Amino acid sequence: MILDADIKAQLAQYLQMMEGDVLLKVSAGNDKVSNDMLELVGELAKMSPNIKVERTNLDRIPSFSVNRIGEDTGITFAGVPLGHEFTSLVLALLQVSGRAPKIDQKLMDQIKNLKGEYHFESYISLTCHNCPDVVQALNVMSLLNPGVTHTMIDGAAFKDEVESKGIMAVPTVFLNGEFFESGRMSVEDILAKLGSKPDASEFADKEPFDVLVVGGGPAGASSAIYAARKGIRTGIVAERFGGQIMDTLGIENFISVKYTEGPKLAASLEEHINEYNIDVMKSVRVEGIEKKDLIEVQLENGAVVKSKTIILATGARWRNVGVPGELEFKNKGVAYCPHCDGPIFEGKHVAVIGGGNSGIEAAIDLAGVVKHVTVIEFLPELKADKVLQERLYSLSNVTVIKNAQTKEITGTDKVNGLTYIDRDSGEEHHIELEGVFVQIGLVPNTDWLSNSAIERNRFGEIIVDKRGATNIPGVFAAGDCTDSAYKQIIISMGSGATAALSAFDYLIRN
Ligand SMILES: Cc1cc2nc3c(=O)[nH]c(=O)nc-3n(C[C@H](O)[C@H](O)[C@H](O)COP(=O)(O)OP(=O)(O)OC[C@H]3O[C@@H](n4cnc5c(N)ncnc54)[C@H](O)[C@@H]3O)c2cc1C
């Protein structure tokens, strides 16, 4: 039995929600993965009278497509979509059966209006928590637009294909046979990359806001909710709703919630925001800010949005190590997400640059998957918590090199090594390896403020007072983009609330 009793019980409830018949067209051989796939498809068909199965020949063996009777949707799963992809399979069954996908009408229209042929292939691993978002987004696009098709490919089942395409990170998406993008993406992100971004005309008639929040992470969401609860006109502009938590697997310190996962928390934030009258502008990047009579923010599409007060909550992103080879080999052996990309390096030798908490957590995590991990730390000692260091040193397949300055990540078409300088002796060393995980902290997303009058410290963090006020009257800031002492979800949310209450206070006094 490929599905255990608990999963079957849950699945039975979901399958009852199917609204019509679905035809699975199956292409299988005699290998083990084909047998597993046939077993999965067989169990699904036994569980719902709405699921029909027929044998066919598809491009990949094993694979199966999910169709309406008499109408192909273009959705195909190559391999066995269990693990994190099981949800993608269940959603595909429900949506193909007639249940509407949970995306807003504007996005549906954007997808339906795409012109041309888009054949997507997404390479995933079943342990990757970022992959289902991409798979589910592309499946919805296939469902809504007959010009779009999507095949999810489990890299573990199609190793030769992964090797020949030089794929070293998941999810990696190909469009019409060419590399398209790597990493987590929402429907909005994919549409934006295809050139279908919200048009400047969509912003032309917007009345000025009382509070406009820039950033849709925990700080921005909290600011917007606190502002809207005062009954004032509130808007939120975000390039990628959810922010860093979209890249976070387990969260155990969001007080009152013992355990959650980043994407789940991001979905709850969005749901909470949607309870209020907040104008949410997603997939839009802000490129400038200027104080005139009102405060004006310039969007990347050329539109200008005005507000009486602004809350900057643009957060932070991974810091690059900034050595030759890092950018050239990004997704060709240079990676930033151990949870996502670790499985691709199974049985291989990798390095982790950085000996802080995130670096050592990554090294411990990777040691369970790869053959060997070398940790490279610039300082003479690791900075990670003692408990993490003890765990690291208990592992037999880890080497720690301290006081080492990474000089270059080497490779030809993909990473083949790393050169570092021993800071004690000045000697140069080269290690042969196949992957490098960069884990050296974060930089604030404030570069776009460089032509503004808003004061930042030498790290680029926005300087705020205890009320979240910047040096410009009416402009407030919150979360990881500020000079706050600690960068955490709960702290960002708290500072978002502070900034919103301060903005409200400013409005009633001015
Ligand atoms: C891998 C990882 C694991 C973590 N684990 C934990 C944990 O377990 N517990 C914990 O408390 N914290 C954790 N953190 C830290 C936590 O995620 C951050 O402190 C928190 O997300 C900061 O929230 P924020 O809203 O300030 O910024 P972000 O989450 O960075 O959000 C910034 C928002 O601004 C948007 N934005 C940026 N620039 C622009 C622009 N120019 N125009 C428009 N929008 C823009 C972004 O798209 C995003 O919506 C983790 C972080 C990482 C990376």
The ligand as an SDF file (V2000), in Angstrom:
LIG
                    3D

 53 58  0  0  0  0  0  0  0  0999 V2000
   15.5160   30.9710    6.4190 C   0  0  0  0  0  0  0  0  0  0  0  0
   14.9800   31.8920    7.5040 C   0  0  0  0  0  0  0  0  0  0  0  0
   14.4630   31.3460    8.6540 C   0  0  0  0  0  0  0  0  0  0  0  0
   13.9440   32.1750    9.6670 C   0  0  0  0  0  0  0  0  0  0  0  0
   13.4000   31.5940   10.7830 N   0  0  0  0  0  0  0  0  0  0  0  0
   12.8060   32.3770   11.7190 C   0  0  0  0  0  0  0  0  0  0  0  0
   12.1640   31.8130   12.8530 C   0  0  0  0  0  0  0  0  0  0  0  0
   12.1260   30.5850   13.0080 O   0  0  0  0  0  0  0  0  0  0  0  0
   11.5900   32.6510   13.7520 N   0  0  0  0  0  0  0  0  0  0  0  0
   11.6150   34.0160   13.6260 C   0  0  0  0  0  0  0  0  0  0  0  0
   11.0480   34.7110   14.4690 O   0  0  0  0  0  0  0  0  0  0  0  0
   12.2200   34.5780   12.5660 N   0  0  0  0  0  0  0  0  0  0  0  0
   12.8200   33.8050   11.6160 C   0  0  0  0  0  0  0  0  0  0  0  0
   13.4370   34.3840   10.5240 N   0  0  0  0  0  0  0  0  0  0  0  0
   13.4670   35.8650   10.4430 C   0  0  0  0  0  0  0  0  0  0  0  0
   12.1130   36.4460    9.9920 C   0  0  0  0  0  0  0  0  0  0  0  0
   11.6700   35.7580    8.8370 O   0  0  0  0  0  0  0  0  0  0  0  0
   12.2450   37.9150    9.7130 C   0  0  0  0  0  0  0  0  0  0  0  0
   12.6990   38.5570   10.8840 O   0  0  0  0  0  0  0  0  0  0  0  0
   10.9090   38.5400    9.2870 C   0  0  0  0  0  0  0  0  0  0  0  0
   10.3930   37.9140    8.1410 O   0  0  0  0  0  0  0  0  0  0  0  0
   11.0820   40.0330    8.9830 C   0  0  0  0  0  0  0  0  0  0  0  0
    9.8630   40.5490    8.5560 O   0  0  0  0  0  0  0  0  0  0  0  0
    9.7980   41.9070    7.7100 P   0  0  0  0  0  0  0  0  0  0  0  0
    8.3580   42.1070    7.4010 O   0  0  0  0  0  0  0  0  0  0  0  0
   10.5350   42.9570    8.4140 O   0  0  0  0  0  0  0  0  0  0  0  0
   10.6240   41.6320    6.3860 O   0  0  0  0  0  0  0  0  0  0  0  0
   10.5060   40.5160    5.2160 P   0  0  0  0  0  0  0  0  0  0  0  0
    9.9530   39.2590    5.7440 O   0  0  0  0  0  0  0  0  0  0  0  0
   11.8550   40.4960    4.6000 O   0  0  0  0  0  0  0  0  0  0  0  0
    9.4680   41.1580    4.1980 O   0  0  0  0  0  0  0  0  0  0  0  0
    9.8110   42.2470    3.3810 C   0  0  0  0  0  0  0  0  0  0  0  0
    8.6920   42.5710    2.4140 C   0  0  0  0  0  0  0  0  0  0  0  0
    9.0100   43.7460    1.6700 O   0  0  0  0  0  0  0  0  0  0  0  0
    8.8950   43.5130    0.2650 C   0  0  0  0  0  0  0  0  0  0  0  0
    9.8070   44.4010   -0.4480 N   0  0  0  0  0  0  0  0  0  0  0  0
   11.1570   44.4950   -0.3420 C   0  0  0  0  0  0  0  0  0  0  0  0
   11.6120   45.4910   -1.1400 N   0  0  0  0  0  0  0  0  0  0  0  0
   10.5230   46.0270   -1.7510 C   0  0  0  0  0  0  0  0  0  0  0  0
   10.3260   47.0850   -2.6850 C   0  0  0  0  0  0  0  0  0  0  0  0
   11.3430   47.8270   -3.1390 N   0  0  0  0  0  0  0  0  0  0  0  0
    9.0700   47.3410   -3.1180 N   0  0  0  0  0  0  0  0  0  0  0  0
    8.0160   46.6270   -2.6670 C   0  0  0  0  0  0  0  0  0  0  0  0
    8.1460   45.6180   -1.7650 N   0  0  0  0  0  0  0  0  0  0  0  0
    9.3780   45.3390   -1.3160 C   0  0  0  0  0  0  0  0  0  0  0  0
    9.2270   42.0420    0.1350 C   0  0  0  0  0  0  0  0  0  0  0  0
    8.7930   41.5310   -1.1140 O   0  0  0  0  0  0  0  0  0  0  0  0
    8.4550   41.4980    1.3450 C   0  0  0  0  0  0  0  0  0  0  0  0
    7.0790   41.4520    1.0560 O   0  0  0  0  0  0  0  0  0  0  0  0
   13.9650   33.5890    9.5120 C   0  0  0  0  0  0  0  0  0  0  0  0
   14.4940   34.1500    8.3420 C   0  0  0  0  0  0  0  0  0  0  0  0
   14.9970   33.3120    7.3370 C   0  0  0  0  0  0  0  0  0  0  0  0
   15.5390   33.9080    6.0570 C   0  0  0  0  0  0  0  0  0  0  0  0
  1  2  1  0
  2  3  1  0
  2 52  2  0
  3  4  2  0
  4  5  1  0
  4 50  1  0
  5  6  2  0
  6  7  1  0
  6 13  1  0
  7  8  2  0
  7  9  1  0
  9 10  1  0
 10 11  2  0
 10 12  1  0
 12 13  2  0
 13 14  1  0
 14 15  1  0
 14 50  1  0
 15 16  1  0
 16 17  1  0
 16 18  1  0
 18 19  1  0
 18 20  1  0
 20 21  1  0
 20 22  1  0
 22 23  1  0
 23 24  1  0
 24 25  2  0
 24 26  1  0
 24 27  1  0
 27 28  1  0
 28 29  2  0
 28 30  1  0
 28 31  1  0
 31 32  1  0
 32 33  1  0
 33 34  1  0
 33 48  1  0
 34 35  1  0
 35 36  1  0
 35 46  1  0
 36 37  1  0
 36 45  1  0
 37 38  2  0
 38 39  1  0
 39 40  1  0
 39 45  2  0
 40 41  1  0
 40 42  2  0
 42 43  1  0
 43 44  2  0
 44 45  1  0
 46 47  1  0
 46 48  1  0
 48 49  1  0
 50 51  2  0
 51 52  1  0
 52 53  1  0
M  END
$$$$
